[in-house]
Amino acid sequence: MLKSNAFVERLLKVVCSDGESRNHVAQGLALDILIWIASVRLGRYRSAKGEVSLLICLLFCLGCLIALTVTGFSRSNSQNL
């Protein structure tokens, strides 16, 4: 699961969901899992291929991620930015 970009993309869909399908608990959990996956995949001893593929996935949803972490959640993650 850590190497799967499809899993990351599904988590990003949950985090960036809007409207009736929005669930704050699911968004928070998905965001926490994304942060954990990013920290593991971007760790010191990982390959450059894993870094690039993860960053490409995150770049497509960067605006949504920034909006949610800075303005949408009152979480410790947004307070540390």
N, C-alpha and C positions, 0 to 999 in steps of 0.2 A: 504493500500500500504506500509506503514512503516514496517509492520510485515511480508511482503511477500518476501521470499527469491527468488522466481521466478522473481520478479521485479528487485531485486538487480542483479541477474544473467544476465538479459537482459541489464541492464545498464552497467555491466562489459563487455558484448559483444560489446556494442557500443564504450566504452572507448578503448578497446583493439583491435578494428578492424584494419585491415591492408590492404594494396593494393588498389584496385579500390573502395572498399566500405568505405574507410577512408574519413571522413568528420570532419574537425577540429572544426567546430562550434558545431556539434552534440556531438563530444567527450568532448568538454569543458563544455557543458551543462550537459551531463551525469556525468562528474566528479564532478561538483558542486552539483548535486543532490545526488550523492553517499556520498559526504562529509557531506551534511546536514542529510541524513538518518543515517549515522554512528554517528554523534553527538547526534541525538535524541535517537537512540537505545542503545548507550553506555553511556547514561546519568546516573546520580547518582541514580535515583529511578527506574531503569529498572531491569527486571529479568535476572538471569544468563543465562537462556535458550536463550533469544534473543541475548545476547552478543556472546555466543558460535556459534550459527548458522550464525551470520553475519561474525564473524571472520573466520569461515571455508570457506565461500564464497570468502572472500577477499584473503585468503591464496593461493587459486588456481590461482589467477591472480596477485600475489604480484610482480613478476618480471616485468610484463607489466606496472603495476601502478607506480612502482618506475622509470622505464625508461621514461614513459610519463611525470611524474611530475617533474623529475629532469632535463632531457635532452630535452624532446619533446616540452614542452610548455614554453613560456616566460610569465608565469602567476605569480600573487602575491602568489599563493599557493606554487609554486616551489621556489620562492625567500625566503620564510619564513622557509624552511626546514633547 
